[in-house]
């Protein structure tokens, strides 16, 4: 066990020594570490959760355990591990537990460490950690930091491009287009040539490790077919009944279960249709989104390039970054005349903003279609805060007595 922990220490030290791009965060690292609550950093695999934790702990005396290590899991002995941590990290003040969800019944051990006064920083790639295990066993004892792939703004900063400078406007357009097509996974931003192979392998790894293995899924081909279908139909409404029929899955119940499994590792998100009546909202099809556009380009079977849907998916993930929650503060909407509004945001019980995403508004027909839908929804939902997000157009206009802000994705 000591050798395993020593090897992990060498891995930790090597990781700390690398140069990193700082992430946008509203948190002050020193304040967070001074807080006795468990610091839980969640998000999909490979978005930089471990790096974020290491940067938070830089210069501190902290111990480290990585549960993506089969040797550690196979030789797990709670008492021996604690003894070896004291040997390898004498006098450590903080304890970083990386990808903790791989340890069976991890929350019982974490609860015990918390009661003993250990200052814990935990990373995990499974949303269910929050919805069930963390919420029931550790209620009120943790702070959650949710991480996603790099935003467009973070990517611009990484590339040293400022979209507000006239002399860099062409560069900014190139970076924004590349980001929309290939996404923001850290490993791929610097090396776009590996994007397809890297994300295709990561997609398979998430399905195998975080879904099939965790839930003992025997029929992995159905799971893969469903995941690939969802990826190819991103931004479209889906229902379990239609999916089961389309893919020939064994039952609607299994389909619902698989859809839930695919949301756990932050791979897919489902957006409900807004309705003041909860019962009707639950019956309506949900729209499916993917955590990063790069997965679409690397894995989905798309016969044609759909820039409009790529931009819509990008906006959805950006809204997640800003703290909106599908089904709570974020929805889509269909008017009484069946016109679709891409996003409805809500604050409390009040509709806050209506957002339409349109890649190119230069066509008069497209312009009328998008604006008319917003006007109709504005009247039905009593909201005059109307926004259209485009690829590169910006203006403020009036239409049928309503004011609209039209902004480019660079300035959203």
Secondary structure, DSSP 8 states (H G I E B T S, - for coil): -HHHHHHHHHHHHHHHHS-------S--HHHHHHS-SEEEEEESTTSSHHHHHHHHHTTS-EEEEETT-HHHHHT--HHHHHHHHHHHSTT--EEEEETGGGSTTHHHHHHHHHHTT-EEEEEES-THIIIIIIHHHSTTSEEEEEE-S--HHHHHHHTT--TTSGGGHHHHHHHHHHHHHH---HHHHS-GGGHHHHHHHHHHHIIIIIIIITTT-S-HHHHHHHHHHHHHTTTSEE-HHHHHHHHT-S-HHHHHHHHHHHHHTTSEEEE-B--SSHHHHHHS-EEEEES-HHHHHHH---SS--HHHHHHHHHHHHHHHTT--BTTTEEEEE-TT--EEEEEEEETTEEEEEEEE-S---SHHHHHHHHHHHHHHHHHHT---EEEEESS--EEEEETTEEEEEEEGGG-
